[in-house]
Amino acid sequence: MSKRPDDQVLTETEALEVYKLLVEYGGADPSSESPFVGRNTNMRCSEFVALPELGFNGRFWRLEREMVCTCGGAESDELYDRIKELNDKLCHIVHKPTIMSNESVGDCVVTKANKLRVVNPHWFLTTSGEWLEQYACLLERIGRICYKSEDRITDDSADGFIKRIIRSGHESVLEHCSITVKVIGSRAMSHQLVRHRVHSSYSQESQRYCDYGKSDCLTVICPHVCSGGSLLPEGVYARNPNGDWIVCDNPSLKALSEGIICRWLDVVLACYQNYLDDRADGVKPEDARYILPNATKTEVQCTYGLRQWRNVFKQRALNPHAQWEIKGIFQSILKDFANRMPSLFGDLAEQIK
C-alpha cells in the first residue's frame, strides 16, 4: 500500500488560496456554516481537515482529487494546473485532526487515525410489529382453502390450525407471509447469512459505494475469542502514544496493554489506516476496500418467508455447529418471534440451549 509523504501539507497562504478558488469557481458559500459545500456538483467535498499547526483556524474541506480536476470553472490551463497542484497537496495531508470531532482522553489525542468503534452484533425489526400479530389469522384464512374448512374459523382457531399444519409438514402455507429484519454484524457473519437463498432477499451495505474514509472511524465487530470468550464492551477504542488501547467512552476502564485483543486491535487499525492512505491517494472505495478486514461492521436487510425463517433458525439458531456471531443474532430473533407469534415459532424457541 502506498504511503503519503508527511511533508506535503498546505501552507496558510495555500489554504487561503484554495478557499478563494472554491468561492470563485466551485460555488462555495463563504457565509454558510460549512462554506466549502459547493453548489457545483463537479466539486464534491468529502471531509473537514484543519491546519492547527500552522495557526490557521479556518475550516477546510479535503476534496476528492478527481472532482477538482473536472472543475469546469477554470478559464485557463495555468489556473487548472494550479487547482490540481493545490488539491494534490491537500489530498496528501496525513490524517489531520478535524476541528469538529477531535477530542482528548488523558494524554491521547483521538483522531480517526488511531481509533476504532467496537459494536456488538444486533438486529432491528423492519416489518411492522402490528402486521406480525395478524399473520396467524391471515395464514389460517389462506390455509383452510386447501381443506375447504373456512367455516371452522373462529376468533381463537388460528393458533391451533397453524400448529397442526406445521406438525403435518404442510409448511408451504407459511410462504404467503414474510418478515424483514435489519442485521448488524461483521462481514464474516454476512458471508454466512447470504448463503440462505430460497425465498430470501437481501439489501446490504456496499463497501463499493460507501466511503469509509468519510466516517470518523471504522466500526468493527470483535470476535469473542479475542476478548477472553465474552463480547468486548462497546465503545470507541483509541491507541495512546504508549501503544495501549483506552476506551474513550469510559476512561476509568483499565487500558489494554497486552494480549490477543491488543494485537487484534492493532492489526484492524493498520488495515483502516492503509484504507485511508489509499483513499487519499485517489484510490476509489471499490478498490480501497480490498484491505478492509472481515471484522468490518455491515448492515443487511433480510427478508424471508416464514417457512424460510423456520429453516434458517434450525441452521443458525439451533445448530450446535453454527458460529457464535450468527448463532447469537438468530437466537435473539427467534426468541422475539416466538413471543410475538408463538404458534409459528414457539416450538423452535423451546429448543434453544
C-alpha positions as CSV (number, residue, x, y, z in Angstrom):
1,M,0.0,0.0,0.0
2,S,1.2,3.5,-0.9
3,K,2.1,5.9,2.0
4,R,1.6,9.6,1.8
5,P,4.6,11.7,2.5
6,D,4.4,13.6,5.8
7,D,5.9,16.8,4.4
8,Q,3.2,17.6,1.9
9,V,1.0,20.0,3.8
10,L,-0.7,23.2,2.7
11,T,0.8,26.4,4.0
12,E,-1.7,29.0,5.4
13,T,-1.3,31.1,2.2
14,E,-2.1,28.0,0.0
15,A,-5.1,27.1,2.2
16,L,-6.5,30.6,1.7
17,E,-5.9,30.3,-2.0
18,V,-7.9,27.1,-2.0
19,Y,-10.7,28.9,-0.2
20,K,-10.8,31.7,-2.8
21,L,-10.7,29.3,-5.7
22,L,-13.6,27.4,-4.2
23,V,-15.7,30.5,-3.7
24,E,-14.9,31.7,-7.3
25,Y,-15.1,28.5,-9.2
26,G,-16.7,25.9,-7.0
27,G,-19.9,27.7,-6.0
28,A,-18.9,27.7,-2.3
29,D,-20.9,30.0,0.0
30,P,-18.5,31.8,2.3
31,S,-21.4,32.9,4.6
32,S,-22.6,29.4,5.4
33,E,-21.6,27.4,8.4
34,S,-19.9,24.9,6.1
35,P,-18.6,27.2,3.3
36,F,-17.0,24.6,1.3
37,V,-20.1,22.7,0.3
38,G,-20.0,23.8,-3.3
39,R,-23.1,24.2,-5.5
40,N,-21.1,22.9,-8.4
41,T,-21.6,19.2,-8.4
42,N,-18.3,18.7,-10.2
43,M,-16.6,19.8,-7.0
44,R,-18.0,17.4,-4.4
45,C,-16.5,17.6,-0.9
46,S,-15.6,14.9,1.5
47,E,-14.5,15.7,5.0
48,F,-13.2,18.5,7.3
49,V,-9.4,18.9,7.6
50,A,-7.7,21.6,9.7
51,L,-4.2,23.0,9.9
52,P,-3.8,23.9,13.6
53,E,0.0,23.5,13.5
54,L,0.1,26.5,11.0
55,G,-2.0,28.7,13.3
56,F,-4.9,28.7,10.9
57,N,-8.3,28.4,12.4
58,G,-10.4,28.3,9.3
59,R,-12.3,25.2,8.2
60,F,-11.3,23.5,5.0
61,W,-12.6,20.5,3.1
62,R,-10.4,17.8,1.6
63,L,-11.6,17.5,-1.9
64,E,-11.6,14.3,-3.9
65,R,-8.8,14.8,-6.4
66,E,-10.7,13.7,-9.5
67,M,-13.5,16.1,-8.7
68,V,-11.3,19.2,-8.6
69,C,-9.6,18.1,-11.8
70,T,-13.0,18.1,-13.6
71,C,-13.9,21.6,-12.5
72,G,-15.4,23.4,-15.5
73,G,-14.8,26.9,-13.9
74,A,-11.1,27.1,-14.6
75,E,-10.7,29.6,-17.5
76,S,-7.0,28.8,-18.3
77,D,-4.6,25.9,-18.3
78,E,-2.5,27.7,-15.7
79,L,-5.4,28.1,-13.3
80,Y,-6.5,24.5,-13.9
81,D,-3.0,23.3,-13.2
82,R,-2.8,25.4,-10.0
83,I,-6.1,23.9,-8.7
84,K,-4.8,20.4,-9.4
85,E,-1.5,21.2,-7.7
86,L,-3.1,22.6,-4.5
87,N,-5.6,19.7,-4.4
88,D,-2.9,17.1,-4.8
89,K,-1.1,18.6,-1.7
90,L,-4.4,18.8,0.1
91,C,-5.1,15.1,-0.6
92,H,-1.7,14.2,0.9
93,I,-2.3,15.6,4.4
94,V,-1.8,12.7,6.7
95,H,-4.9,12.2,8.8
96,K,-5.1,15.7,10.2
97,P,-7.3,16.2,13.3
98,T,-10.7,17.6,12.4
99,I,-11.9,20.8,14.2
100,M,-15.4,19.3,14.7
101,S,-14.7,15.8,16.0
102,N,-11.3,15.6,17.8
103,E,-11.2,15.0,21.5
104,S,-8.5,14.3,24.0
105,V,-8.6,11.4,26.6
106,G,-5.8,11.9,29.1
107,D,-2.6,12.4,27.1
108,C,-4.2,10.8,24.0
109,V,-5.4,13.0,21.1
110,V,-8.1,10.9,19.5
111,T,-8.4,11.0,15.7
112,K,-9.8,8.7,13.0
113,A,-6.2,7.5,12.5
114,N,-5.8,6.0,16.0
115,K,-9.3,4.8,16.9
116,L,-11.9,2.1,16.2
117,R,-15.5,1.9,17.2
118,V,-16.5,-1.6,18.5
119,V,-20.1,-2.6,18.4
120,N,-21.7,-5.9,19.3
121,P,-23.9,-7.9,16.8
122,H,-27.5,-6.8,16.9
123,W,-30.7,-6.5,14.8
124,F,-33.8,-4.5,14.3
125,L,-37.3,-5.5,13.2
126,T,-38.1,-3.7,9.9
127,T,-41.6,-5.2,9.3
128,S,-44.3,-3.6,11.4
129,G,-44.9,-5.5,14.6
130,E,-48.7,-4.9,14.2
131,W,-48.5,-6.9,10.9
132,L,-46.9,-9.9,12.7
133,E,-49.6,-10.1,15.2
134,Q,-52.1,-10.7,12.4
135,Y,-50.1,-13.3,10.5
136,A,-51.6,-16.4,12.2
137,C,-55.2,-15.3,11.4
138,L,-54.2,-14.4,7.8
139,L,-52.4,-17.8,7.3
140,E,-55.4,-19.6,8.7
141,R,-57.7,-18.0,6.1
142,I,-55.2,-18.9,3.4
143,G,-54.5,-22.4,4.5
144,R,-58.1,-23.5,5.2
145,I,-58.9,-23.2,1.5
146,C,-56.9,-26.4,1.0
147,Y,-59.4,-28.3,3.1
148,K,-62.4,-26.2,2.4
149,S,-62.8,-25.7,6.1
150,E,-63.3,-22.0,6.2
151,D,-66.5,-22.5,8.2
152,R,-64.3,-23.6,11.2
153,I,-62.6,-20.2,11.5
154,T,-63.3,-18.6,14.9
155,D,-61.8,-15.9,17.0
156,D,-59.3,-18.2,18.6
157,S,-58.9,-21.0,16.0
158,A,-55.8,-19.6,14.2
159,D,-53.1,-20.8,16.6
160,G,-54.3,-24.4,16.7
161,F,-54.6,-24.5,12.9
162,I,-51.1,-23.2,12.4
163,K,-49.6,-25.7,14.9
164,R,-51.3,-28.6,13.1
165,I,-50.1,-27.7,9.6
166,I,-46.6,-27.3,11.0
167,R,-46.7,-30.7,12.7
168,S,-48.1,-32.3,9.5
169,G,-45.3,-30.8,7.3
170,H,-47.7,-28.6,5.3
171,E,-45.4,-25.6,5.7
172,S,-45.9,-24.3,2.2
173,V,-48.8,-22.3,3.6
174,L,-46.2,-20.2,5.6
175,E,-44.7,-19.0,2.4
176,H,-47.5,-16.5,1.9
177,C,-46.1,-14.2,4.6
178,S,-42.6,-12.7,5.1
179,I,-40.7,-10.7,7.7
180,T,-37.8,-8.3,7.2
181,V,-35.2,-7.5,9.8
182,K,-32.0,-5.4,9.7
183,V,-29.0,-7.4,10.9
184,I,-25.8,-5.6,12.0
185,G,-22.7,-7.7,12.3
186,S,-19.4,-8.4,10.7
187,R,-18.6,-9.1,7.1
188,A,-17.6,-12.6,8.2
189,M,-21.1,-13.1,9.5
190,S,-22.8,-11.7,6.4
191,H,-21.0,-14.1,4.2
192,Q,-22.7,-16.9,6.0
193,L,-26.0,-15.1,6.1
194,V,-26.5,-14.6,2.4
195,R,-25.9,-18.4,1.8
196,H,-29.6,-18.8,2.5
197,R,-31.2,-18.2,-0.9
198,V,-34.7,-19.9,-1.0
199,H,-37.5,-17.3,-0.5
200,S,-34.8,-14.9,0.6
201,S,-34.0,-11.3,-0.4
202,Y,-31.1,-9.1,0.8
203,S,-30.0,-5.5,0.6
204,Q,-26.6,-5.0,2.1
205,E,-24.3,-2.0,2.9
206,S,-22.0,-1.8,0.0
207,Q,-18.3,-1.4,0.5
208,R,-18.1,-0.4,-3.2
209,Y,-20.3,2.6,-2.8
210,C,-19.8,3.5,0.9
211,D,-16.7,5.6,1.5
212,Y,-15.4,4.7,5.0
213,G,-12.8,7.5,4.7
214,K,-15.7,9.9,5.4
215,S,-16.5,8.2,8.7
216,D,-15.0,9.5,11.9
217,C,-13.5,6.0,12.4
218,L,-14.0,2.4,11.3
219,T,-16.8,0.4,13.1
220,V,-15.9,-3.3,13.7
221,I,-17.1,-6.4,15.4
222,C,-14.6,-8.1,17.8
223,P,-14.5,-11.9,17.9
224,H,-15.3,-13.0,21.4
225,V,-12.3,-15.4,21.4
226,C,-10.1,-12.3,21.3
227,S,-11.6,-10.8,24.4
228,G,-11.5,-13.9,26.6
229,G,-14.6,-15.6,25.5
230,S,-17.0,-12.7,26.1
231,L,-18.1,-9.8,24.0
232,L,-15.8,-6.8,24.1
233,P,-17.6,-3.8,25.7
234,E,-19.0,-1.5,23.0
235,G,-17.3,1.9,22.6
236,V,-14.6,3.9,20.9
237,Y,-11.2,2.4,21.5
238,A,-8.1,4.6,20.9
239,R,-4.4,3.8,20.9
240,N,-2.4,6.1,23.0
241,P,1.2,7.2,22.4
242,N,2.4,4.2,24.5
243,G,0.7,1.7,22.3
244,D,-2.0,0.9,24.9
245,W,-5.7,0.9,24.0
246,I,-8.1,3.0,26.0
247,V,-11.9,3.2,26.0
248,C,-12.7,6.8,25.2
249,D,-16.3,6.3,26.3
250,N,-15.2,5.1,29.7
251,P,-11.6,6.2,30.5
252,S,-12.0,4.7,34.0
253,L,-11.7,1.2,32.4
254,K,-8.2,-0.2,32.6
255,A,-6.1,0.3,29.5
256,L,-5.5,-2.7,27.3
257,S,-1.7,-3.2,27.0
258,E,-1.1,-6.8,26.0
259,G,-2.6,-10.0,24.8
260,I,-4.5,-11.1,21.8
261,I,-7.1,-8.3,22.0
262,C,-4.4,-5.7,21.6
263,R,-2.8,-7.5,18.7
264,W,-6.2,-7.8,17.1
265,L,-7.0,-4.1,17.5
266,D,-3.5,-3.1,16.2
267,V,-4.0,-5.2,13.0
268,V,-7.5,-3.9,12.3
269,L,-6.4,-0.3,12.8
270,A,-3.5,-0.8,10.5
271,C,-5.9,-2.1,7.8
272,Y,-8.0,1.0,8.2
273,Q,-5.0,3.3,8.1
274,N,-4.0,1.8,4.8
275,Y,-7.5,2.2,3.5
276,L,-7.4,5.9,4.4
277,D,-4.0,6.2,2.7
278,D,-5.3,4.7,-0.5
279,R,-8.4,6.9,-0.5
280,A,-6.3,10.0,0.0
281,D,-4.1,8.9,-2.9
282,G,-7.2,8.8,-5.2
283,V,-8.0,5.0,-5.0
284,K,-11.7,4.5,-5.3
285,P,-13.7,2.9,-2.5
286,E,-14.4,-0.2,-4.6
287,D,-10.6,-0.9,-4.8
288,A,-9.5,0.5,-1.4
289,R,-12.0,-1.9,0.3
290,Y,-9.7,-4.8,-0.5
291,I,-7.7,-4.0,2.6
292,L,-10.6,-3.8,5.0
293,P,-10.9,-6.8,7.4
294,N,-13.7,-9.2,7.7
295,A,-14.4,-7.6,11.1
296,T,-15.8,-4.5,9.4
297,K,-19.3,-3.8,10.5
298,T,-22.0,-4.3,7.8
299,E,-25.8,-3.9,7.8
300,V,-28.1,-6.2,5.9
301,Q,-31.8,-6.0,5.4
302,C,-33.0,-9.6,5.2
303,T,-36.5,-10.7,4.0
304,Y,-37.5,-14.3,4.4
305,G,-40.8,-16.1,4.0
306,L,-42.0,-17.6,7.3
307,R,-41.1,-21.1,6.1
308,Q,-37.6,-20.0,5.3
309,W,-37.4,-18.3,8.7
310,R,-38.0,-21.6,10.3
311,N,-35.3,-23.2,8.2
312,V,-32.8,-20.5,9.0
313,F,-33.5,-20.8,12.7
314,K,-32.9,-24.5,12.5
315,Q,-29.5,-24.0,10.8
316,R,-28.3,-20.9,12.6
317,A,-30.0,-20.6,16.0
318,L,-30.3,-24.3,16.9
319,N,-27.4,-25.9,15.1
320,P,-24.6,-26.6,17.7
321,H,-22.0,-26.0,14.9
322,A,-23.2,-22.5,14.0
323,Q,-20.7,-19.8,14.6
324,W,-21.2,-17.7,17.7
325,E,-22.0,-14.4,16.0
326,I,-24.7,-15.5,13.6
327,K,-26.0,-18.0,16.2
328,G,-26.4,-15.3,18.8
329,I,-28.2,-13.0,16.4
330,F,-30.7,-15.6,15.3
331,Q,-31.3,-17.0,18.7
332,S,-32.3,-13.4,19.7
333,I,-34.6,-13.1,16.7
334,L,-36.1,-16.4,17.3
335,K,-37.0,-15.6,20.9
336,D,-38.6,-12.3,19.8
337,F,-40.6,-14.0,17.1
338,A,-41.8,-16.7,19.5
339,N,-43.1,-14.1,21.8
340,R,-44.9,-12.3,19.0
341,M,-46.1,-15.4,17.1
342,P,-46.0,-18.4,19.4
343,S,-47.9,-20.7,17.1
344,L,-45.4,-20.1,14.3
345,F,-42.1,-20.2,16.2
346,G,-42.8,-21.4,19.8
347,D,-41.8,-25.0,19.1
348,L,-38.4,-23.9,17.8
349,A,-37.7,-21.4,20.7
350,E,-38.2,-24.3,23.1
351,Q,-35.2,-26.0,21.6
352,I,-32.7,-23.2,22.4
353,K,-30.0,-24.4,24.7
